[in-house]
């Protein structure tokens, strides 16, 4: 087992985290924080969730936690995971495990007796670093050197890791977008290309979640181009292409537009069937569908009035990536359009009712939009 310099991270020394270490360690069990919290702390990236790996069975974890007055949720008991609530913090605690059988989507697991066995079943070397209560980092698979080089590598044989869960193809590109640097691992890319048929068995929800996280990366272009080269992009998003992405990234940077994953998804091609293929929510699918008509709107203000400020913003940035110049006040115009209120109501047409009233309001609203939202009540009533 390789040891690294001790980790210095604020979260490691929080009372809640140390209480979890003491809870299991004090009872004679091995316990370490593991995965993303260690990786991100070493990379200087924000840490969201803090997960633990332990030699203690989940039943023991639950008993010890309850005896100490903490709530326990059996959130993943079939996979050896319970969630322990300490104060306002929630920690997933998973018993060391190894895979007994896999089908490319799910795994049958058994509990392991060694931390090294638990590490061997994980996906990437940078995700298999363990830290003790005192900050000592355990590095069973060489992940520390890979983190320092920002090198993304599968643990062991890439083909075997992919066969265990084909979603790891997408995770490779997502992690490369967020944490990778330099030339990608050639063996990994070759294995991913050979494993493309296995992607068909993945659920749309899992694929959609991974794509959202990948597209939200600060600079995802290189990762998406690798997805295209390996055939993964075409398998998941038929008809997708990366041609517009570099220009989009330039506009985002020039206009200080924060990353928006749906905007970037639209830049790949925005086919109607992608919403189902990624199992987008109703709101997400509506946002995606509205981008094309918002780009065609007569002005940024009208786009915001018709489709909302968020859609209008994404449409403006996409149009700029296609070469349409952005006026200096485009953000102000979007704000104006989103705040504008159609000045007429049914009461303004007392002589009309039913379909005639609806037609009059619709015609007046069309004139208002054509005026770039500037016509007032008197002008609209005058026809």
For each residue, the residues with C-beta under 8 A, 3 or more apart:
1: 115 116 138 139 140
2: 138 139 140 142 144
3: 136 137 138 139
4: 7 129 136 137 138 139 144
5: 137
6: 134 135 136 137
7: 4 12 38 41 42 131 135 136 137
8: 12 135
9: 12 13 37 41 47 135
10: 13 14
11: 14 17 37 41 47 50
12: 7 8 9 17 33 41 131 133 135
13: 9 10 17 18
14: 10 11 17 18 89
15: 18 19 87
16: 19 20 86 87 88 89 91
17: 11 12 13 14 20 21 33 50 89 91
18: 13 14 15 21 22 133
19: 15 16 22 23 68 86
20: 16 17 23 24 31 52 84 86 91 93
21: 17 18 24 25 31 132 133
22: 18 19 25 26 133
23: 19 20 26 27 64 65 68 70 84
24: 20 21 27 29 30 31 52 54 56 61 64 93
25: 21 22 28 29 30 31 133
26: 22 23
27: 23 24 56 60 64
28: 25
29: 24 25 54 55 56 60
30: 24 25 54 55 115
31: 20 21 24 25 52 53 54 55 56 93 133
32: 52 53 54 115 130 131 132 138
33: 12 17 37 38 50 51 52 130 131
34: 37 38 51 52 53 128 129 130 131
35: 38 39 51 122 127 128 129
36: 39 40 47 48 49 51 127
37: 9 11 33 34 40 41 47 49 50 51
38: 7 33 34 35 41 42 129 130 131 137
39: 35 36 42 43 45 126 127 129 143 147 179
40: 36 37 43 44 45 46 47
41: 7 9 11 12 37 38 44 45 47 131
42: 7 38 39 129 137 144 147
43: 39 40 147 150 179
44: 40 41
45: 39 40 41 178 179
46: 40
47: 9 11 36 37 40 41 50
48: 36
49: 36 37 92
50: 11 17 33 37 47 89 91
51: 33 34 35 36 37 91 92 93 94
52: 20 24 31 32 33 34 91 92 93 94
53: 31 32 34 93 94 95 96 115 118 130
54: 24 29 30 31 32 61 93 94 95 96
55: 29 30 31 95 96 113 115
56: 24 27 29 31 60 61 64 95
57: 60 61 80 95 111
58: 61 62 74 77 80 81 82 93 94 95
59: 62 63
60: 27 29 56 57 63 64
61: 24 54 56 57 58 64 65 72 82 84 93 95
62: 58 59 65 66 72 74 82
63: 59 60 66 67
64: 23 24 27 56 60 61 67 68
65: 23 61 62 68 70 71 72 82 84
66: 62 63 69 70 71 72
67: 63 64
68: 19 23 64 65
69: 66
70: 23 65 66 84 85 86
71: 65 66 84 85
72: 61 62 65 66 82 83 84 85
73: 82 83 85 90
74: 58 62 77 82
75: 81 82 83 92
76: 79 80 81 82 92 94
77: 58 74 80 81 82
78:
79: 76 94 97 107 109
80: 57 58 76 77 94 95 97 109 111
81: 58 75 76 77 92 93 94 95
82: 58 61 62 65 72 73 74 75 76 77 92 93
83: 72 73 75 90 91 92 93
84: 20 23 61 65 70 71 72 90 91 93
85: 70 71 72 73 89 90 91
86: 16 19 20 70 89 91
87: 15 16
88: 16
89: 14 16 17 50 85 86
90: 73 83 84 85
91: 16 17 20 50 51 52 83 84 85 86
92: 49 51 52 75 76 81 82 83
93: 20 24 31 51 52 53 54 58 61 81 82 83 84
94: 51 52 53 54 58 76 79 80 81 97
95: 53 54 55 56 57 58 61 80 81 111
96: 53 54 55 111 112 113 114 115 117 118
97: 79 80 94 109 110 111 112 118 121
98: 109 110 112 117 118 120 121
99: 102 107 108 109 121 164
100: 107 108 109 110
101: 107 108
102: 99 106 107 108 163 164 165
103: 106 201
104: 163 164 165 166 198 201
105: 165 166 167 201 202 203
106: 102 103
107: 79 99 100 101 102 164 165
108: 99 100 101 102
109: 79 80 97 98 99 100
110: 97 98 100
111: 57 80 95 96 97
112: 96 97 98 115 117 118
113: 55 96 117
114: 96 117 118
115: 1 30 32 53 55 96 112 118 119 130 138 140
116: 1 119 120 140
117: 96 98 112 113 114 120 121
118: 53 96 97 98 112 114 115 121 122
119: 115 116 122 128 130 140 141 155
120: 98 116 117 140 141 155 156
121: 97 98 99 117 118 164
122: 35 118 119 127 128 141 155
123: 127 154 155 161 165 168 171
124: 127 128 143 146 152 153 154 155 171 172 175
125: 128 141 142 143 146 153 154 155
126: 39 129 143 146 147 152 153 175 179
127: 35 36 39 122 123 124 143
128: 34 35 119 122 124 125 140 141 143 155
129: 4 34 35 38 39 42 126 137 138 139 143 144 147
130: 32 33 34 38 53 115 119 137 138 140
131: 7 12 32 33 34 38 41 135 136 137 138
132: 21 32 135 136 137 138
133: 12 18 21 22 25 31
134: 6
135: 6 7 8 9 12 131 132
136: 3 4 6 7 131 132
137: 3 4 5 6 7 38 42 129 130 131 132 144
138: 1 2 3 4 32 115 129 130 131 132
139: 1 2 3 4 129 142 143 144
140: 1 2 115 116 119 120 128 130
141: 119 120 122 125 128 155
142: 2 125 139 145 146
143: 39 124 125 126 127 128 129 139 146 147
144: 2 4 42 129 137 139 147 148
145: 142 148 149 151
146: 124 125 126 142 143 149 150 151 152 153
147: 39 42 43 126 129 143 144 150 179
148: 144 145
149: 145 146 181 182
150: 43 146 147 179 180 181 182
151: 145 146 180 181 182 185
152: 124 126 146 172 175 176 179 180 184 185 188
153: 124 125 126 146 185 188
154: 123 124 125 157 158 161 162 168 172 185 187 188 191
155: 119 120 122 123 124 125 128 141 161
156: 120 160 161
157: 154 160 161 191
158: 154 161 162 185 187 188 190 191 192
159: 162 163 191 194 195
160: 156 157 163 164
161: 123 154 155 156 157 158 164 165 168
162: 154 158 159 165 166 168 169 191 192 195 198
163: 102 104 159 160 166 195 198
164: 99 102 104 107 121 160 161 168
165: 102 104 105 107 123 161 162 168
166: 104 105 162 163 169 195 198 199 201 202
167: 105 170 171 202 206 207 210
168: 123 154 161 162 164 165 171 172
169: 162 166 172 173 192 195 196 198 199 230 232
170: 167 173 174 207 210 211 214 232 236
171: 123 124 167 168 174 175 210
172: 124 152 154 168 169 175 176 188 192
173: 169 170 176 177 214 223 224 226 227 232
174: 170 171 177 178 210 213 214 217 223
175: 124 126 152 171 172 178 179 180
176: 152 172 173 179 180 184 222 223 226
177: 173 174 180 214 217 219 220 222 223 224
178: 45 174 175 217 218
179: 39 43 45 126 147 150 152 175 176
180: 150 151 152 175 176 177 184 223
181: 149 150 151
182: 149 150 151
183: 186
184: 152 176 180 188 189 226
185: 151 152 153 154 158 188 189
186: 183 189 190
187: 154 158 190 191
188: 152 153 154 158 172 184 185 191 192
189: 184 185 186 192 193 226 229 230
190: 158 186 187 193 194
191: 154 157 158 159 162 187 188 194 195
192: 158 162 169 172 188 189 195 196 230 232
193: 189 190 196 230 231 232
194: 159 190 191
195: 159 162 163 166 169 191 192 198 199
196: 169 192 193 199 230 231 232 235
197: 200
198: 104 162 163 166 169 195 201 202
199: 166 169 195 196 202 207 232 235 236
200: 197 235
201: 103 104 105 166 198
202: 105 166 167 198 199 206 207
203: 105 206 207 279
204: 207 208 276 277 278 279
205: 208 209 279
206: 167 202 203 209 210
207: 167 170 199 202 203 204 210 211 236 277 278 279
208: 204 205 211 212 277 278 279 280
209: 205 206 212 213
210: 167 170 171 174 206 207 213 214
211: 170 207 208 214 215 236 237 261 265 278
212: 208 209 215 216 261 278
213: 174 209 210 216 217 261
214: 170 173 174 177 210 211 217 220 223 224 261
215: 211 212 220 224 259 261 262 264 265
216: 212 213 220 259 261
217: 174 177 178 213 214 220 223 259
218: 178 259
219: 177 222 249
220: 177 214 215 216 217 223 224 245 264
221: 224 225 242 245 246 249
222: 176 177 219 225 226
223: 173 174 176 177 180 214 217 220 226 227
224: 173 177 214 215 220 221 227 228 233 242 245 268
225: 221 222 228 229 242
226: 173 176 184 189 222 223 229 230
227: 173 223 224 230 232 233 236
228: 224 225 231 232 233 234 240 241 242
229: 189 225 226
230: 169 189 192 193 196 226 227
231: 193 196 228 234 235
232: 169 170 173 192 193 196 199 227 228 235 236
233: 224 227 228 236 237 240 242 268
234: 228 231 237 238 239 240
235: 196 199 200 231 232
236: 170 199 207 211 227 232 233 240 277
237: 211 233 234 240 268 269 271 274 277 278
238: 234 271 273
239: 234 269 271
240: 228 233 234 236 237 268 269 271
241: 228 244 268 269
242: 221 224 225 228 233 245 246 268
243:
244: 241 247 248 267 268 318 321 322
245: 220 221 224 242 248 249 264 267 268
246: 221 242 249 250
247: 244 250 251 321 322
248: 244 245 251 252 263 264 267 317 318 321
249: 219 221 245 246 252 253
250: 246 247 253 254 321
251: 247 248 254 255 257 317 320 321 326
252: 248 249 255 257 258 259 317
253: 249 250 256
254: 250 251
255: 251 252 317 320 326
256: 253
257: 251 252 260 313 317
258: 252
259: 215 216 217 218 252 264
260: 257 263 264 313 314
261: 211 212 213 214 215 216 264 265
262: 215 265 266 284 287 288 291 314
263: 248 260 266 267 291 314 317 318
264: 215 220 245 248 259 260 261 267 268
265: 211 215 261 262 268 270 274 278 288
266: 262 263 269 270 288 291 314 318
267: 244 245 248 263 264 270 318 321
268: 224 233 237 240 241 242 244 245 264 265
269: 237 239 240 241 266 274
270: 265 266 267 274 288 291 292
271: 237 238 239 240 274
272: 275 289
273: 238 276 277
274: 237 265 269 270 271 277 278 280 288
275: 272 278 280 284 285 288 289
276: 204 273 279 280
277: 204 207 208 236 237 273 274
278: 204 207 208 211 212 237 265 274 275
279: 203 204 205 207 208 276
280: 208 274 275 276 284 285 288
281: 284 285
282: 285 286
283: 286 287
284: 262 275 280 281 287 288
285: 275 280 281 282 288 289
286: 282 283 289 290
287: 262 283 284 290 291 310 311 314
288: 262 265 266 270 274 275 280 284 285 291
289: 272 275 285 286 292
290: 286 287 293 294 307 308 311 315
291: 262 263 266 270 287 288 294 295 311 314 315 318
292: 270 289 295 296
293: 290 296 297 306 307
294: 290 291 297 303 306 307 311 312 314 315
295: 291 292 303 315 318 319
296: 292 293
297: 293 294 300 302 303 306 307 312 315
298: 302 369 370 372
299: 302 303 333 337 372
300: 297 303 304 312 316 327 330 333 334 337
301: 304 305 333 334 336 337 340 372 373
302: 297 298 299 305 306 337 369 372 373
303: 294 295 297 299 300 306 307 311 312 315 316 334 337
304: 300 301 307 308 309 311 312 333 334 335 336 337 338
305: 301 302 337 338 340 369 373
306: 293 294 297 302 303 369
307: 290 293 294 297 303 304 311 312 315
308: 290 304 311 312 338
309: 304 312 313 334 335 337 338
310: 287 313 314
311: 287 290 291 294 303 304 307 308 314 315
312: 294 297 300 303 304 307 308 309 315 316 334 337 338
313: 257 260 309 310 316 317 331 334
314: 260 262 263 266 287 291 294 310 311 317 318
315: 290 291 294 295 297 303 307 311 312 318 319
316: 300 303 312 313 319 320 326 330 334
317: 248 251 252 255 257 263 313 314 320 321
318: 244 248 263 266 267 291 295 314 315 321 322
319: 295 315 316 322 324 326
320: 251 255 316 317 323 324 325 326
321: 244 247 248 250 251 267 317 318
322: 244 247 318 319
323: 320
324: 319 320
325: 320
326: 251 255 316 319 320 330
327: 300 330 333
328:
329: 332 333
330: 300 316 326 327 333 334
331: 313 334 335
332: 329 335 336
333: 299 300 301 304 327 329 330 336 337
334: 300 301 303 304 309 312 313 316 330 331 337 338
335: 304 309 331 332 338 339
336: 301 304 332 333 339 340 373
337: 299 300 301 302 303 304 305 309 312 333 334 340 373
338: 304 305 308 309 312 334 335
339: 335 336
340: 301 305 336 337 373
341:
342: 365 368
343: 368 375 376 377 380
344: 348 349 361 364 365 368 377 380 381
345: 348
346: 349 357 361
347: 350
348: 344 345 377 381
349: 344 346 352 357 360 361
350: 347
351:
352: 349 356 357 360
353: 356 357
354: 357 358
355: 358 359
356: 352 353 359 360
357: 346 349 352 353 354 360 361
358: 354 355 361 362
359: 355 356 362 363
360: 349 352 356 357 363 364
361: 344 346 349 357 358 364 365
362: 358 359 365 366
363: 359 360 366 367
364: 344 360 361 367 368 380 381
365: 342 344 361 362 368 369
366: 362 363 369 370
367: 363 364 370 371 375 380 383
368: 342 343 344 364 365 371 373 375 380
369: 298 302 305 306 365 366 372 373
370: 298 366 367
371: 367 368 374 375 379
372: 298 299 301 302 369
373: 301 302 305 336 337 340 368 369
374: 371
375: 343 367 368 371 379 380
376: 343 379 380
377: 343 344 348 380 381
378: 381 382
379: 371 375 376 382
380: 343 344 364 367 368 375 376 377 383
381: 344 348 364 377 378
382: 378 379
383: 367 380
